[in-house]
Amino acid sequence: MKVVDFFRIKIILFIIQILILSLFIFYFRYHININFDSAVSIPQQEAQKVAQFVANYVLFNTSSGMIFIYFIWIMVSFIPDFVYNNFKKAYSMNLMTFFFPNFFALTFLYQHSKEYFNSNFLFHLLNSILIGLIITIISLLVSIVIKKIRKDKIDDHLEDLHIIANYIKSKCPKCGTEFDSTPTFCYNCNTKLILKPEENVEF
């Protein structure tokens, strides 16, 4: 896979995960209340709106908010597992998606709500680390399950092919030459090979 294609897939997955998170937030009308610094200019008010928007993706201050944030991130963490079927790629994608809203939320809070930032930074940091660990563990478990399922399917296909390959083998009754197919004539002794009706393969 080319480097450009690799990053293209990363960007597409990132957008898909953020869109799904946005749908959850919009549908359940999730909102975290943040006390921003007062007496700010209009540009700062716009920045506060952005901070509030990003904070809804990662921050919480109630038990129900905690359940919601954990739930939506666990849900979207399944997507890279099915796309990549690779633990390292899946969890790195999940952590990258999780890192960006966390980083911007905390950065905006530091700039526009220092009191809230100072009093809640450690709490949000520890929860971010915990969610990151949960996402990593889930990525590992789901990758193992998917690999197991796909391996079983491949093994079943190989077994079917092996059965078919053995079933269509034939042997010349005159000279004993074995064939991996069912030819009309034996290439060794030129004997016409006539299969019994029960030996014919039906498809």
Secondary structure, 3 states (H helix, E strand, C coil): CCHHHHHHHHHHHHHHHHHHHHHHHHHHCCCCCCCCCCCCCHHHHHHHHHHHHHHHHHCCCCHHHHHHHHHHHHHHCHHHHHHHCCHHHHHHHHHHHHHHHHHHHHHHHHHHCHHHHHHHHHHHHHHHHHHHHHHHHHHHHHHHHHHHHHHHHHHHHHHHHHHHHHHCCEECCCCCCEECCCCCECCCCCCECCCCHHHCCCC
